[in-house]
Amino acid sequence: MAELVETVPESALAVYAHPDDSEVSCGGTLARWAAAGCRVHVVVCARGDKGSSDPNVKPDQLAKRRAKEVAAAGKVIGVAGHDLLGHDDGELVNDIAFRRELVTIIRRVQPDVVVCPDPTAVFFGQSYFNHHDHREVGFATLDAVSPAASSPHYFPEAGEAHAVSCVYLSGTLEPDVWVDISGSLDVKAEALQCHQSQLGETGEWLRLFVRDRAEQSGRQAGVAYAEGFRRLQLSPG
C-alpha cells in the first residue's frame, strides 16, 4: 500500500545543486507545504554558470540571470528565503568546507524536514546517469544533517546544534512515500517557467515531462499527481 504523506512540517529546508533543481525535483511538494503554512527555505549550491550549450554565453552573466530566476521561482512557490552558495558548476565536492556551509544553514534555519537529492540514484535506464553535482550535494547534505548539525562538537562555530527529524530524498529509484501535488502541480509548472535561461520561450517539453512524471508517481500513490521520495525518519515524528 502506497503511503501518502499528509502531514505538513512547520519548517523545511530544500538543498539542491543548480538553480532549477528544487522546482524540478520537489516543487509541487514545497508549494503545497508553503501554502499550508510551512516555512520553506531553499539552498542552491552552484551558480548555474555552465547551464548552457551556447559557447558564446558568458558564464558570469548567465549565473547572474539564473540568480534572478531563483528569486522569481521562489516567489511563485512561496519560499520564506533562499541561500545561493555560489560554487561553480561541476566543482561541488563533499568536503569539510562544504559540509560546514550546510551545517551553518541547517542550524540557522532549524528545519524539521530536509529535502535533497538521493545520491545513491545514479543510473536511470540506459540513457541517463545522475549529475556529479547532484550526487555530491546529496551526500554532503546527509553528512551535514547527521551527525554534524545535531552534534555540538562538529563545527561549534556554526551555531547551536539542531536535530533534523526527517529527510526526504528526491529523484530516488526507491520511493517509499509520496506527496499528493494535484493541487500544486500548476504552481510547480509556473515556478519552472521562471527559469527561462533553461527553458527558452515556452518550455513546453519540460511542462509535459513534469506533468507526465507526476502522473506516473500519482498512479503509484493512488492520486492524480504526486512526487515520490525515499524517507529517512531520524526521530519520531
VEXDO-535329 format. One line per field, with one value per residue (C-alpha): residue in three letters; x, y, z; residue number from 1. Coordinates in Angstrom, 1 decimal. Example, Ala and Ser with C-alpha at 12.3 -4.5 7.8 and 13.67 -1.06 7.14 Angstrom:
BEGIN
aa ALA;SER
u 12.3;13.7
v -4.5;-1.1
w 7.8;7.1
i 1;2
! end
This chain:
BEGIN
aa MET;ALA;GLU;LEU;VAL;GLU;THR;VAL;PRO;GLU;SER;ALA;LEU;ALA;VAL;TYR;ALA;HIS;PRO;ASP;ASP;SER;GLU;VAL;SER;CYS;GLY;GLY;THR;LEU;ALA;ARG;TRP;ALA;ALA;ALA;GLY;CYS;ARG;VAL;HIS;VAL;VAL;VAL;CYS;ALA;ARG;GLY;ASP;LYS;GLY;SER;SER;ASP;PRO;ASN;VAL;LYS;PRO;ASP;GLN;LEU;ALA;LYS;ARG;ARG;ALA;LYS;GLU;VAL;ALA;ALA;ALA;GLY;LYS;VAL;ILE;GLY;VAL;ALA;GLY;HIS;ASP;LEU;LEU;GLY;HIS;ASP;ASP;GLY;GLU;LEU;VAL;ASN;ASP;ILE;ALA;PHE;ARG;ARG;GLU;LEU;VAL;THR;ILE;ILE;ARG;ARG;VAL;GLN;PRO;ASP;VAL;VAL;VAL;CYS;PRO;ASP;PRO;THR;ALA;VAL;PHE;PHE;GLY;GLN;SER;TYR;PHE;ASN;HIS;HIS;ASP;HIS;ARG;GLU;VAL;GLY;PHE;ALA;THR;LEU;ASP;ALA;VAL;SER;PRO;ALA;ALA;SER;SER;PRO;HIS;TYR;PHE;PRO;GLU;ALA;GLY;GLU;ALA;HIS;ALA;VAL;SER;CYS;VAL;TYR;LEU;SER;GLY;THR;LEU;GLU;PRO;ASP;VAL;TRP;VAL;ASP;ILE;SER;GLY;SER;LEU;ASP;VAL;LYS;ALA;GLU;ALA;LEU;GLN;CYS;HIS;GLN;SER;GLN;LEU;GLY;GLU;THR;GLY;GLU;TRP;LEU;ARG;LEU;PHE;VAL;ARG;ASP;ARG;ALA;GLU;GLN;SER;GLY;ARG;GLN;ALA;GLY;VAL;ALA;TYR;ALA;GLU;GLY;PHE;ARG;ARG;LEU;GLN;LEU;SER;PRO;GLY
u 0.0;1.4;1.9;0.8;2.4;-0.4;1.4;2.9;6.2;6.5;9.7;11.5;14.9;15.5;19.1;19.9;22.8;21.5;19.1;16.1;16.7;14.4;11.4;12.1;12.6;10.1;8.5;5.0;5.7;7.3;4.4;1.9;3.7;4.2;0.6;-0.3;1.9;5.3;8.3;10.2;13.9;15.9;19.6;21.1;24.7;26.1;25.8;24.4;27.3;27.7;24.0;24.0;25.1;25.8;29.6;29.0;27.2;29.3;29.3;29.2;26.3;24.4;24.9;23.5;20.5;19.9;20.1;17.2;15.3;15.8;14.2;11.3;10.6;10.8;8.1;5.9;6.5;6.1;9.5;10.5;14.1;17.0;20.8;22.9;26.3;27.9;30.0;30.9;29.0;30.8;33.1;31.0;32.8;31.6;34.4;34.7;34.3;31.1;29.6;30.4;28.4;25.4;25.6;25.6;22.5;20.7;21.4;20.3;17.1;16.3;14.2;12.0;12.5;15.3;14.7;17.6;18.7;19.1;22.9;22.6;20.4;23.0;21.8;18.3;17.6;20.1;20.1;20.8;23.0;22.9;24.9;28.1;26.8;23.5;25.4;27.8;25.0;23.0;25.9;27.1;23.5;23.1;26.5;25.6;22.3;23.6;25.7;27.2;24.3;22.9;26.2;27.7;31.2;31.0;31.7;30.9;31.5;28.5;25.8;23.8;23.2;20.0;18.5;16.5;13.6;13.2;14.9;13.1;15.3;14.0;15.0;15.2;14.9;13.3;10.4;8.5;6.4;4.5;3.1;-0.1;0.7;-2.6;-3.4;0.0;1.2;0.3;2.3;5.2;4.9;4.6;7.8;9.6;8.7;10.7;13.9;13.8;17.5;16.9;13.6;13.6;10.4;7.8;9.5;6.5;8.6;9.5;6.0;4.8;7.6;6.9;3.2;3.9;6.3;3.9;1.2;3.3;4.1;0.4;-0.5;1.9;0.3;-3.3;-3.8;-3.8;-0.4;2.4;6.1;7.8;10.6;12.7;12.1;14.6;12.9;15.7;13.5;9.8;7.5
v 0.0;3.3;5.8;9.3;12.0;14.2;16.0;19.4;20.3;23.6;24.2;22.6;23.1;22.1;21.7;21.3;21.8;24.0;26.9;25.0;21.7;22.2;23.1;20.1;17.7;18.7;22.0;20.6;19.4;22.7;24.7;22.5;22.8;26.6;27.1;25.2;27.4;25.7;27.9;26.7;27.7;26.7;26.4;26.5;25.3;26.0;29.2;27.6;29.2;26.2;25.7;26.5;24.7;28.1;28.7;32.4;32.7;34.4;32.2;35.1;36.8;33.5;33.0;36.5;35.8;32.4;34.0;36.3;33.3;31.6;34.6;34.7;31.0;31.3;33.9;31.6;28.6;30.8;30.2;32.2;32.6;31.1;30.9;31.0;29.4;30.5;27.4;26.8;24.1;20.8;21.7;20.7;18.4;16.8;18.1;19.7;23.3;22.4;20.5;23.4;25.7;23.3;22.8;26.5;26.9;23.9;25.4;28.8;27.7;24.9;22.8;19.9;18.3;18.4;17.6;16.8;14.5;10.8;10.4;6.7;7.0;7.0;5.1;5.8;3.3;3.2;6.9;9.0;8.9;11.4;14.6;14.7;17.9;16.2;13.2;15.4;17.6;14.6;13.0;16.3;17.2;13.8;14.1;17.7;16.6;13.7;13.6;17.0;19.5;17.6;17.4;20.4;19.1;19.3;22.9;24.6;27.9;27.2;27.8;25.8;22.2;21.2;17.8;17.3;14.9;13.7;13.7;13.2;12.1;13.1;11.6;8.2;4.8;3.5;5.8;4.7;7.7;10.2;13.7;14.5;17.5;17.5;20.9;22.4;21.0;24.2;26.2;23.9;24.5;28.2;28.2;26.3;28.9;31.4;29.5;30.9;30.6;26.8;26.5;29.0;30.8;28.1;25.2;23.2;20.0;20.3;21.1;18.0;16.0;17.2;16.5;13.1;12.2;13.5;11.4;8.3;8.9;9.6;6.2;4.6;6.7;6.4;10.1;12.2;13.7;13.1;13.4;10.4;10.3;7.9;8.9;8.7;9.1;10.2;10.8;10.0;12.4
w 0.0;-1.1;1.8;1.2;3.4;4.6;7.5;6.8;8.6;10.4;8.6;5.6;4.0;0.4;-0.6;-4.3;-6.7;-9.5;-9.7;-11.2;-9.4;-6.4;-8.7;-11.0;-8.1;-5.4;-6.5;-6.0;-2.5;-1.5;-2.9;-1.1;2.2;1.8;1.1;4.2;6.4;6.3;6.4;3.3;2.8;-0.4;-0.8;-4.3;-4.1;-7.6;-9.7;-12.8;-14.7;-17.1;-17.7;-21.4;-24.6;-26.3;-26.4;-26.7;-23.4;-20.7;-17.5;-15.1;-16.9;-17.0;-13.3;-12.5;-14.7;-13.0;-9.6;-10.6;-11.8;-8.4;-6.7;-9.1;-8.8;-5.0;-5.0;-7.0;-4.7;-1.6;-0.1;3.0;1.9;0.0;0.1;-3.0;-2.1;-5.4;-6.2;-9.8;-11.7;-11.8;-8.9;-5.9;-3.5;-0.3;1.8;5.2;3.9;2.0;5.0;7.3;4.9;5.1;8.8;9.4;7.3;9.0;12.4;11.4;9.6;12.1;9.8;10.9;7.4;4.9;1.2;-1.1;-4.0;-3.4;-4.0;-4.4;-7.5;-10.3;-13.4;-14.8;-17.6;-20.4;-21.4;-18.3;-15.3;-12.4;-12.5;-10.4;-8.6;-7.6;-6.1;-4.2;-2.8;-1.7;0.2;1.7;2.9;4.5;6.2;7.3;8.7;10.7;12.7;12.1;12.6;15.6;17.4;19.2;18.7;14.9;13.7;17.0;15.3;13.0;15.7;18.2;17.4;15.7;15.1;11.8;12.3;8.8;5.4;2.0;-0.9;-4.3;-7.6;-6.0;-7.5;-4.3;-3.4;-0.3;0.4;-1.9;-1.6;-3.4;-5.6;-7.5;-6.1;-6.6;-9.9;-11.7;-9.2;-9.9;-13.6;-13.2;-11.0;-13.6;-16.2;-14.3;-15.4;-18.9;-19.4;-19.3;-21.0;-23.8;-24.7;-23.9;-22.1;-23.3;-23.4;-19.8;-18.7;-20.4;-18.9;-15.4;-15.7;-17.1;-14.4;-11.7;-13.3;-13.1;-9.5;-8.9;-10.3;-7.7;-4.9;-6.0;-6.7;-9.9;-9.4;-6.9;-6.1;-4.7;-2.1;-0.1;3.5;6.3;9.7;12.0;15.1;15.9;14.2
i 1;2;3;4;5;6;7;8;9;10;11;12;13;14;15;16;17;18;19;20;21;22;23;24;25;26;27;28;29;30;31;32;33;34;35;36;37;38;39;40;41;42;43;44;45;46;47;48;49;50;51;52;53;54;55;56;57;58;59;60;61;62;63;64;65;66;67;68;69;70;71;72;73;74;75;76;77;78;79;80;81;82;83;84;85;86;87;88;89;90;91;92;93;94;95;96;97;98;99;100;101;102;103;104;105;106;107;108;109;110;111;112;113;114;115;116;117;118;119;120;121;122;123;124;125;126;127;128;129;130;131;132;133;134;135;136;137;138;139;140;141;142;143;144;145;146;147;148;149;150;151;152;153;154;155;156;157;158;159;160;161;162;163;164;165;166;167;168;169;170;171;172;173;174;175;176;177;178;179;180;181;182;183;184;185;186;187;188;189;190;191;192;193;194;195;196;197;198;199;200;201;202;203;204;205;206;207;208;209;210;211;212;213;214;215;216;217;218;219;220;221;222;223;224;225;226;227;228;229;230;231;232;233;234;235;236;237
! end
